[in-house]
Each structure stands twice: as structure tokens, then as C-alpha cells.
Amino acid sequence: MADLTLISAQYGIPVYILVLLIIVFVLLVIWEAIWKLLAMWKAAKKGSVAWFIVLAIFNTLGNLPILYIFIFSKKQNKNGEIRIRKIPPA
């Protein structure tokens, strides 16, 4: 593993910014993993193979898993239509 001071000197970026970037990257990875696991668990529980595969392949920083959990995984009506909860305007 390269020393941060060498990378800092090579690219002219202060060490504290490199440390901050590493911390932000790790937090984003954790954020994505939590939402992805929750959405994949819900898709598997509902037997939705297509959504499970899509959620496993694409990394969207939690956007797609959040949409699946709160919008697309809602129960279907008797007609087979998906009920989407409307969010009131702010």
C-alpha cells in the first residue's frame, strides 16, 4: 500500500484531503451495501427474481434499492396493478 505522503507529493493534494476522500468513499460503500442488502432481501422474500438480479448487478449509491423498497415492492391489487403510494407535495 502506498504511503499517503508519497501520493500527496506526487499529485500535489494535501494529505488531509486524501484522508477525507478515503473516509467518504468508505461511508458511501457502507451506505450502498446496507440499502442493497435490504432491497435484495425484500426482493428475495417476495420471490422477485428479476429485481433481485437487477439490484445485485447495478450500484447506484442506494438510489435503486431505495426506490425498490419504497415504491416498486408495494403489493399488487386484485387486477395485478402495482399500488404506488403518492407522496404529498412539500
Phi, psi and omega in degrees: 000132183287148178285137181297329179292326177292317178296318179300315180291322183293319184256355179072028179253131179299148183300320183296330177288321177297318178296317178299318178297320178296316180297315179298318179298315180296318178296321178293322177295317179296316178303310181297317183297318181297308181295321181296316180296319178297315181292319179293323177297316180294319179295320179292321180296325179274353180078024182268089185294318182299314179295323179300316180292316179299315180294328180288328186274314190267133174254116183232027181055034176092351183296308180295315176299322179294317177298318179297314184297314189266344183236301191281343183267008180295153182294155181266150175288177177296332180281355183088005180276143179279130176276122177249124180286126180277133180268125180293147179296148183281000000 
